[in-house]
């Protein structure tokens, strides 16, 4: 999973596990996060080559400033794992 803000973060962080994971918004001017979910292929990740993007979404975080965010992995049907 990769998350990137639209303002100052030019080097988004990757996490290779299934979660849970959290993020903290440090820049008060950030108004949204873009999140990419990619297929887990260690060979491609190590080589930093093309990977299969499973999906992406944009999240409005303007009302979440200074609040701790915790995301949990979902199973089929969008139910918490």
Residue frames as a rotation matrix with the C-alpha (Angstrom) as fourth column:
UNK 1
0.582 0.813 0.000 0.00
0.813 -0.582 0.000 0.00
0.000 0.000 -1.000 0.00
UNK 2
-0.631 -0.752 0.191 1.22
0.756 -0.652 -0.065 3.49
0.173 0.103 0.979 -0.78
UNK 3
0.561 0.778 -0.283 -0.13
0.813 -0.582 0.011 6.76
-0.156 -0.236 -0.959 0.54
UNK 4
-0.598 -0.740 0.307 0.89
0.792 -0.604 0.088 10.16
0.120 0.296 0.948 -0.68
UNK 5
0.135 0.622 -0.771 -0.29
0.571 -0.685 -0.453 13.63
-0.810 -0.379 -0.448 0.24
UNK 6
0.581 0.188 0.792 -0.89
0.804 -0.286 -0.521 16.30
0.129 0.939 -0.317 -2.37
UNK 7
0.987 -0.145 0.067 1.41
-0.154 -0.976 0.156 18.86
0.042 -0.164 -0.986 -0.80
UNK 8
0.425 -0.896 0.129 4.86
-0.902 -0.406 0.148 18.16
-0.080 -0.179 -0.981 0.58
UNK 9
0.179 -0.367 0.913 5.34
-0.299 0.864 0.406 14.39
-0.937 -0.346 0.045 0.48
UNK 10
0.408 -0.116 -0.905 7.25
-0.913 -0.036 -0.407 13.57
0.014 0.993 -0.121 -2.68
UNK 11
-0.612 -0.610 -0.503 8.59
-0.548 0.786 -0.286 10.26
0.570 0.101 -0.816 -1.37
UNK 12
0.367 0.881 0.300 5.56
-0.852 0.188 0.489 8.25
0.374 -0.435 0.819 -0.28
UNK 13
-0.542 -0.543 0.642 6.02
-0.793 0.583 -0.177 5.34
-0.278 -0.604 -0.746 2.08
UNK 14
-0.039 0.467 -0.884 5.23
-0.575 0.712 0.402 1.76
0.817 0.524 0.240 1.15
UNK 15
-0.232 -0.037 0.972 4.08
-0.854 0.487 -0.185 -0.94
-0.466 -0.873 -0.145 3.52
UNK 16
-0.584 -0.109 -0.804 4.24
-0.649 0.657 0.382 -4.58
0.487 0.746 -0.455 2.43
UNK 17
-0.961 0.275 0.007 2.04
0.213 0.761 -0.613 -6.15
-0.174 -0.588 -0.790 5.08
UNK 18
-0.430 0.882 0.192 -1.74
0.656 0.159 0.738 -6.38
0.621 0.443 -0.647 5.23
UNK 19
-0.101 0.378 0.920 -2.19
-0.456 -0.839 0.295 -3.83
0.884 -0.390 0.257 8.00
UNK 20
0.744 0.667 -0.039 -3.42
0.662 -0.744 -0.097 -2.51
-0.093 0.046 -0.995 10.22
UNK 21
-0.437 -0.870 0.230 -1.59
0.876 -0.469 -0.113 0.68
0.206 0.152 0.967 9.43
UNK 22
0.546 0.588 -0.597 -1.97
0.707 -0.705 -0.047 4.29
-0.449 -0.397 -0.801 10.38
UNK 23
-0.201 -0.631 0.750 -0.89
0.814 -0.533 -0.230 7.68
0.545 0.564 0.620 9.17
UNK 24
0.128 0.152 -0.980 -0.40
0.748 -0.664 -0.005 11.06
-0.651 -0.733 -0.198 10.75
UNK 25
0.496 0.100 0.863 -1.04
0.734 -0.579 -0.355 14.28
0.464 0.809 -0.360 8.84
UNK 26
-0.132 -0.670 -0.730 1.74
0.903 -0.385 0.190 16.73
-0.409 -0.634 0.656 9.67
UNK 27
-0.949 -0.247 0.195 1.06
0.313 -0.815 0.488 19.40
0.039 0.524 0.851 7.09
UNK 28
-0.402 0.856 -0.325 -2.06
0.286 -0.219 -0.933 21.45
-0.870 -0.468 -0.157 7.92
UNK 29
-0.257 0.282 -0.924 -2.38
-0.784 -0.621 0.028 22.44
-0.566 0.732 0.380 4.26
UNK 30
-0.994 -0.066 -0.089 -2.90
-0.104 0.832 0.546 18.84
0.038 0.551 -0.833 3.15
UNK 31
-0.295 0.954 0.054 -6.48
-0.893 -0.255 -0.371 18.35
-0.340 -0.157 0.927 2.07
UNK 32
0.798 0.592 -0.115 -6.43
-0.600 0.764 -0.237 14.88
-0.053 0.258 0.965 0.57
UNK 33
-0.275 -0.819 0.503 -4.45
-0.557 0.562 0.611 11.66
-0.784 -0.112 -0.611 0.42
UNK 34
0.430 0.313 -0.847 -4.13
-0.860 0.426 -0.280 9.45
0.274 0.849 0.452 -2.62
UNK 35
-0.011 -0.352 0.936 -3.77
-0.638 0.723 0.265 5.77
-0.770 -0.594 -0.232 -1.77
UNK 36
0.095 -0.041 -0.995 -2.55
-0.888 0.449 -0.104 3.07
0.451 0.893 0.006 -4.17
UNK 37
0.384 -0.014 0.923 -2.88
-0.516 0.826 0.227 -0.66
-0.766 -0.563 0.310 -3.54
UNK 38
0.060 -0.462 -0.885 -0.51
-0.970 0.182 -0.161 -2.84
0.235 0.868 -0.437 -5.53
UNK 39
0.874 0.201 -0.443 -0.10
-0.188 0.979 0.073 -6.56
0.449 0.019 0.894 -6.01
UNK 40
0.554 -0.689 0.468 2.46
-0.636 0.013 0.772 -8.20
-0.537 -0.725 -0.431 -3.75
UNK 41
0.916 -0.401 -0.001 5.23
0.286 0.655 -0.700 -9.44
0.281 0.641 0.714 -6.02
UNK 42
0.700 -0.648 -0.301 8.54
0.180 -0.248 0.952 -9.29
-0.691 -0.721 -0.057 -4.09
UNK 43
-0.098 -0.784 0.613 10.67
0.898 0.196 0.394 -9.62
-0.429 0.589 0.685 -7.23
UNK 44
0.143 0.218 0.965 9.07
0.759 -0.651 0.034 -6.61
0.636 0.728 -0.258 -8.87
UNK 45
0.975 0.221 -0.026 9.11
0.180 -0.712 0.679 -4.59
0.131 -0.666 -0.734 -5.68
UNK 46
0.410 -0.897 -0.162 12.83
0.458 0.049 0.888 -5.23
-0.789 -0.439 0.431 -5.18
UNK 47
-0.368 -0.576 0.730 13.64
0.910 -0.061 0.411 -4.34
-0.192 0.815 0.546 -8.78
UNK 48
-0.321 0.341 -0.884 11.41
0.104 -0.914 -0.391 -1.27
-0.941 -0.218 0.257 -8.54
UNK 49
-0.999 0.024 0.040 9.93
0.040 -0.021 0.999 -2.16
0.025 0.999 0.020 -11.91
UNK 50
-0.439 0.898 0.017 6.34
-0.652 -0.332 0.682 -2.26
0.618 0.289 0.731 -13.07
UNK 51
-0.966 0.247 0.079 3.89
0.105 0.651 -0.752 -3.63
-0.237 -0.718 -0.655 -10.55
UNK 52
-0.463 0.875 0.142 0.21
0.558 0.163 0.814 -4.43
0.689 0.456 -0.564 -10.86
UNK 53
-0.924 0.254 0.285 -1.89
-0.376 -0.734 -0.566 -1.67
0.065 -0.630 0.774 -9.36
UNK 54
-0.721 0.676 -0.149 -4.99
0.687 0.726 -0.033 -3.23
0.086 -0.126 -0.988 -7.82
UNK 55
0.394 0.889 0.233 -6.73
0.822 -0.454 0.342 0.05
0.410 0.057 -0.910 -7.13
UNK 56
-0.809 -0.588 -0.029 -6.42
0.534 -0.712 -0.456 3.59
0.247 -0.385 0.889 -5.96
UNK 57
0.371 0.929 0.012 -8.60
0.838 -0.341 0.426 6.12
0.400 -0.148 -0.905 -4.22
UNK 58
-0.587 -0.453 0.671 -8.48
0.149 -0.875 -0.460 9.70
0.796 -0.170 0.581 -3.05
UNK 59
0.053 0.538 -0.841 -9.48
0.953 0.224 0.203 10.46
0.297 -0.813 -0.501 0.52
UNK 60
0.214 0.103 0.971 -10.57
-0.023 -0.994 0.110 13.87
0.977 -0.046 -0.210 1.76
UNK 61
-0.016 -0.334 -0.943 -8.69
0.899 0.407 -0.159 14.39
0.437 -0.850 0.294 5.01
UNK 62
-0.409 -0.184 0.894 -9.33
0.041 -0.982 -0.183 18.07
0.912 -0.038 0.409 5.60
UNK 63
0.453 0.652 0.608 -11.52
-0.622 -0.258 0.740 17.24
0.639 -0.713 0.288 8.61
UNK 64
0.864 -0.141 -0.483 -9.09
0.336 0.876 0.346 14.64
0.374 -0.461 0.805 9.96
UNK 65
0.044 -0.896 0.441 -6.21
-0.094 -0.443 -0.891 16.98
0.995 -0.002 -0.104 10.77
UNK 66
-0.507 -0.426 0.749 -4.68
-0.753 -0.204 -0.626 16.27
0.420 -0.881 -0.218 14.19
UNK 67
0.503 0.635 0.586 -6.72
-0.807 0.588 0.057 13.09
-0.309 -0.502 0.808 14.59
UNK 68
-0.565 -0.724 0.396 -5.06
-0.559 0.689 0.461 9.69
-0.607 0.039 -0.794 14.66
UNK 69
0.332 0.638 -0.695 -6.03
-0.941 0.276 -0.196 7.54
0.067 0.719 0.692 11.70
UNK 70
-0.580 -0.466 0.668 -6.04
-0.475 0.860 0.188 3.75
-0.662 -0.208 -0.720 11.82
UNK 71
0.135 0.577 -0.806 -7.02
-0.975 0.224 -0.003 1.61
0.179 0.786 0.592 8.86
UNK 72
-0.128 -0.102 0.987 -7.78
-0.458 0.889 0.033 -2.08
-0.880 -0.447 -0.160 9.20
UNK 73
-0.941 -0.214 -0.260 -7.49
-0.328 0.407 0.852 -4.65
-0.077 0.888 -0.454 6.40
UNK 74
0.018 1.000 -0.002 -10.77
-0.883 0.015 -0.470 -5.68
-0.470 0.011 0.883 4.81
UNK 75
-0.768 -0.135 0.626 -11.90
0.113 0.933 0.341 -9.09
-0.630 0.333 -0.702 3.64
UNK 76
-0.825 0.469 0.315 -14.51
0.409 0.110 0.906 -9.92
0.390 0.876 -0.283 1.03
UNK 77
0.194 0.981 -0.015 -17.55
0.814 -0.153 0.561 -7.70
0.548 -0.121 -0.828 1.39
UNK 78
-0.157 -0.371 0.915 -15.58
-0.074 -0.920 -0.386 -4.83
0.985 -0.128 0.117 2.96
UNK 79
0.914 0.404 -0.037 -15.83
-0.026 0.149 0.989 -6.36
0.405 -0.902 0.146 6.41
UNK 80
0.340 -0.833 0.437 -12.94
-0.937 -0.341 0.078 -5.92
0.084 -0.436 -0.896 8.89
UNK 81
0.159 -0.378 -0.912 -10.55
-0.250 0.878 -0.407 -8.87
0.955 0.293 0.045 8.81
